[in-house]
């Protein structure tokens, strides 16, 4: 059951990233770009979670996942601070 939930979280974040980036390319509103980049990195984080929990259960990829999450949140924070 857990692999299904992890996979659905990855698919959901991928859909959110695609919709945000599509909105940016249609309107050129820069905050959509930063939010789309954030969700793209969160998609990578979720894929790392799937890989960590399902395929490499003996390895711990927590540090890599946290670094990717930090990068994702830095994208969004930059967009919120420097773009309106």
Rosetta constraint file for C-alpha pairs under 8 A:
AtomPair CA 1 CA 5 HARMONIC 6.60 0.50
AtomPair CA 2 CA 6 HARMONIC 6.22 0.50
AtomPair CA 3 CA 7 HARMONIC 6.08 0.50
AtomPair CA 3 CA 50 HARMONIC 6.81 0.50
AtomPair CA 3 CA 53 HARMONIC 7.69 0.50
AtomPair CA 3 CA 54 HARMONIC 6.64 0.50
AtomPair CA 4 CA 8 HARMONIC 6.10 0.50
AtomPair CA 5 CA 9 HARMONIC 6.21 0.50
AtomPair CA 6 CA 10 HARMONIC 6.39 0.50
AtomPair CA 6 CA 46 HARMONIC 6.98 0.50
AtomPair CA 6 CA 49 HARMONIC 7.13 0.50
AtomPair CA 6 CA 50 HARMONIC 5.77 0.50
AtomPair CA 7 CA 11 HARMONIC 6.22 0.50
AtomPair CA 7 CA 46 HARMONIC 7.73 0.50
AtomPair CA 7 CA 47 HARMONIC 7.61 0.50
AtomPair CA 7 CA 50 HARMONIC 6.54 0.50
AtomPair CA 8 CA 12 HARMONIC 6.02 0.50
AtomPair CA 9 CA 13 HARMONIC 6.22 0.50
AtomPair CA 9 CA 46 HARMONIC 6.72 0.50
AtomPair CA 10 CA 14 HARMONIC 6.16 0.50
AtomPair CA 10 CA 43 HARMONIC 5.41 0.50
AtomPair CA 10 CA 44 HARMONIC 7.89 0.50
AtomPair CA 10 CA 46 HARMONIC 4.95 0.50
AtomPair CA 10 CA 47 HARMONIC 6.00 0.50
AtomPair CA 11 CA 15 HARMONIC 6.20 0.50
AtomPair CA 11 CA 43 HARMONIC 7.63 0.50
AtomPair CA 12 CA 16 HARMONIC 6.24 0.50
AtomPair CA 13 CA 17 HARMONIC 6.09 0.50
AtomPair CA 13 CA 39 HARMONIC 5.94 0.50
AtomPair CA 13 CA 40 HARMONIC 7.29 0.50
AtomPair CA 13 CA 42 HARMONIC 6.67 0.50
AtomPair CA 13 CA 43 HARMONIC 5.30 0.50
AtomPair CA 14 CA 18 HARMONIC 6.14 0.50
AtomPair CA 14 CA 39 HARMONIC 7.05 0.50
AtomPair CA 14 CA 40 HARMONIC 6.54 0.50
AtomPair CA 14 CA 43 HARMONIC 5.55 0.50
AtomPair CA 15 CA 19 HARMONIC 6.14 0.50
AtomPair CA 16 CA 20 HARMONIC 6.09 0.50
AtomPair CA 16 CA 36 HARMONIC 7.47 0.50
AtomPair CA 16 CA 39 HARMONIC 6.66 0.50
AtomPair CA 17 CA 21 HARMONIC 6.06 0.50
AtomPair CA 17 CA 35 HARMONIC 7.63 0.50
AtomPair CA 17 CA 36 HARMONIC 4.66 0.50
AtomPair CA 17 CA 37 HARMONIC 7.02 0.50
AtomPair CA 17 CA 38 HARMONIC 7.73 0.50
AtomPair CA 17 CA 39 HARMONIC 4.88 0.50
AtomPair CA 17 CA 40 HARMONIC 5.37 0.50
AtomPair CA 17 CA 43 HARMONIC 7.94 0.50
AtomPair CA 18 CA 22 HARMONIC 5.97 0.50
AtomPair CA 18 CA 36 HARMONIC 7.09 0.50
AtomPair CA 19 CA 23 HARMONIC 6.09 0.50
AtomPair CA 19 CA 36 HARMONIC 7.81 0.50
AtomPair CA 20 CA 24 HARMONIC 6.25 0.50
AtomPair CA 20 CA 32 HARMONIC 5.60 0.50
AtomPair CA 20 CA 33 HARMONIC 6.99 0.50
AtomPair CA 20 CA 35 HARMONIC 6.78 0.50
AtomPair CA 20 CA 36 HARMONIC 4.91 0.50
AtomPair CA 21 CA 25 HARMONIC 6.27 0.50
AtomPair CA 21 CA 32 HARMONIC 6.50 0.50
AtomPair CA 21 CA 33 HARMONIC 5.86 0.50
AtomPair CA 21 CA 36 HARMONIC 5.10 0.50
AtomPair CA 21 CA 37 HARMONIC 7.77 0.50
AtomPair CA 22 CA 26 HARMONIC 6.27 0.50
AtomPair CA 23 CA 27 HARMONIC 6.07 0.50
AtomPair CA 23 CA 28 HARMONIC 7.72 0.50
AtomPair CA 23 CA 32 HARMONIC 6.72 0.50
AtomPair CA 24 CA 28 HARMONIC 4.84 0.50
AtomPair CA 24 CA 29 HARMONIC 5.60 0.50
AtomPair CA 24 CA 30 HARMONIC 6.73 0.50
AtomPair CA 24 CA 31 HARMONIC 7.99 0.50
AtomPair CA 24 CA 32 HARMONIC 5.17 0.50
AtomPair CA 24 CA 33 HARMONIC 5.57 0.50
AtomPair CA 28 CA 32 HARMONIC 7.95 0.50
AtomPair CA 29 CA 33 HARMONIC 7.21 0.50
AtomPair CA 30 CA 34 HARMONIC 6.64 0.50
AtomPair CA 30 CA 79 HARMONIC 7.55 0.50
AtomPair CA 30 CA 83 HARMONIC 6.80 0.50
AtomPair CA 31 CA 35 HARMONIC 6.16 0.50
AtomPair CA 31 CA 79 HARMONIC 5.65 0.50
AtomPair CA 31 CA 80 HARMONIC 7.06 0.50
AtomPair CA 31 CA 83 HARMONIC 6.39 0.50
AtomPair CA 31 CA 84 HARMONIC 7.02 0.50
AtomPair CA 32 CA 36 HARMONIC 5.89 0.50
AtomPair CA 33 CA 37 HARMONIC 6.14 0.50
AtomPair CA 34 CA 38 HARMONIC 6.10 0.50
AtomPair CA 34 CA 75 HARMONIC 5.65 0.50
AtomPair CA 34 CA 76 HARMONIC 5.39 0.50
AtomPair CA 34 CA 78 HARMONIC 7.63 0.50
AtomPair CA 34 CA 79 HARMONIC 5.30 0.50
AtomPair CA 35 CA 39 HARMONIC 6.22 0.50
AtomPair CA 35 CA 75 HARMONIC 7.28 0.50
AtomPair CA 35 CA 76 HARMONIC 5.51 0.50
AtomPair CA 35 CA 79 HARMONIC 7.50 0.50
AtomPair CA 36 CA 40 HARMONIC 6.06 0.50
AtomPair CA 37 CA 41 HARMONIC 6.26 0.50
AtomPair CA 37 CA 72 HARMONIC 7.08 0.50
AtomPair CA 37 CA 75 HARMONIC 6.57 0.50
AtomPair CA 37 CA 76 HARMONIC 7.73 0.50
AtomPair CA 38 CA 42 HARMONIC 6.20 0.50
AtomPair CA 38 CA 71 HARMONIC 7.83 0.50
AtomPair CA 38 CA 72 HARMONIC 4.35 0.50
AtomPair CA 38 CA 73 HARMONIC 6.21 0.50
AtomPair CA 38 CA 74 HARMONIC 7.87 0.50
AtomPair CA 38 CA 75 HARMONIC 5.53 0.50
AtomPair CA 38 CA 76 HARMONIC 5.69 0.50
AtomPair CA 39 CA 43 HARMONIC 6.02 0.50
AtomPair CA 39 CA 72 HARMONIC 6.99 0.50
AtomPair CA 40 CA 44 HARMONIC 6.50 0.50
AtomPair CA 40 CA 72 HARMONIC 7.74 0.50
AtomPair CA 41 CA 45 HARMONIC 6.23 0.50
AtomPair CA 41 CA 68 HARMONIC 6.46 0.50
AtomPair CA 41 CA 69 HARMONIC 6.99 0.50
AtomPair CA 41 CA 71 HARMONIC 7.26 0.50
AtomPair CA 41 CA 72 HARMONIC 5.09 0.50
AtomPair CA 42 CA 46 HARMONIC 6.13 0.50
AtomPair CA 42 CA 68 HARMONIC 7.36 0.50
AtomPair CA 42 CA 69 HARMONIC 6.29 0.50
AtomPair CA 42 CA 72 HARMONIC 6.15 0.50
AtomPair CA 43 CA 47 HARMONIC 6.15 0.50
AtomPair CA 44 CA 48 HARMONIC 6.14 0.50
AtomPair CA 44 CA 68 HARMONIC 7.47 0.50
AtomPair CA 45 CA 49 HARMONIC 6.23 0.50
AtomPair CA 45 CA 65 HARMONIC 5.55 0.50
AtomPair CA 45 CA 68 HARMONIC 5.99 0.50
AtomPair CA 45 CA 69 HARMONIC 6.40 0.50
AtomPair CA 46 CA 50 HARMONIC 6.27 0.50
AtomPair CA 47 CA 51 HARMONIC 6.13 0.50
AtomPair CA 48 CA 52 HARMONIC 5.85 0.50
AtomPair CA 48 CA 61 HARMONIC 7.68 0.50
AtomPair CA 48 CA 65 HARMONIC 6.54 0.50
AtomPair CA 49 CA 53 HARMONIC 5.95 0.50
AtomPair CA 49 CA 61 HARMONIC 7.98 0.50
AtomPair CA 49 CA 65 HARMONIC 7.26 0.50
AtomPair CA 50 CA 54 HARMONIC 5.73 0.50
AtomPair CA 50 CA 55 HARMONIC 7.53 0.50
AtomPair CA 51 CA 55 HARMONIC 5.16 0.50
AtomPair CA 51 CA 56 HARMONIC 6.22 0.50
AtomPair CA 52 CA 56 HARMONIC 5.00 0.50
AtomPair CA 52 CA 57 HARMONIC 5.86 0.50
AtomPair CA 52 CA 59 HARMONIC 7.01 0.50
AtomPair CA 52 CA 60 HARMONIC 6.83 0.50
AtomPair CA 52 CA 61 HARMONIC 6.08 0.50
AtomPair CA 53 CA 57 HARMONIC 5.11 0.50
AtomPair CA 56 CA 60 HARMONIC 7.90 0.50
AtomPair CA 61 CA 65 HARMONIC 6.25 0.50
AtomPair CA 62 CA 66 HARMONIC 6.09 0.50
AtomPair CA 63 CA 67 HARMONIC 6.24 0.50
AtomPair CA 64 CA 68 HARMONIC 6.30 0.50
AtomPair CA 65 CA 69 HARMONIC 6.17 0.50
AtomPair CA 66 CA 70 HARMONIC 6.09 0.50
AtomPair CA 67 CA 71 HARMONIC 6.27 0.50
AtomPair CA 68 CA 72 HARMONIC 6.21 0.50
AtomPair CA 69 CA 73 HARMONIC 6.20 0.50
AtomPair CA 70 CA 74 HARMONIC 6.09 0.50
AtomPair CA 71 CA 75 HARMONIC 6.36 0.50
AtomPair CA 72 CA 76 HARMONIC 6.67 0.50
AtomPair CA 73 CA 77 HARMONIC 5.98 0.50
AtomPair CA 74 CA 78 HARMONIC 5.88 0.50
AtomPair CA 75 CA 79 HARMONIC 6.28 0.50
AtomPair CA 76 CA 80 HARMONIC 6.14 0.50
AtomPair CA 77 CA 81 HARMONIC 6.10 0.50
AtomPair CA 78 CA 82 HARMONIC 5.83 0.50
AtomPair CA 78 CA 83 HARMONIC 7.56 0.50
AtomPair CA 79 CA 83 HARMONIC 5.11 0.50
AtomPair CA 79 CA 84 HARMONIC 7.60 0.50
AtomPair CA 80 CA 84 HARMONIC 6.55 0.50
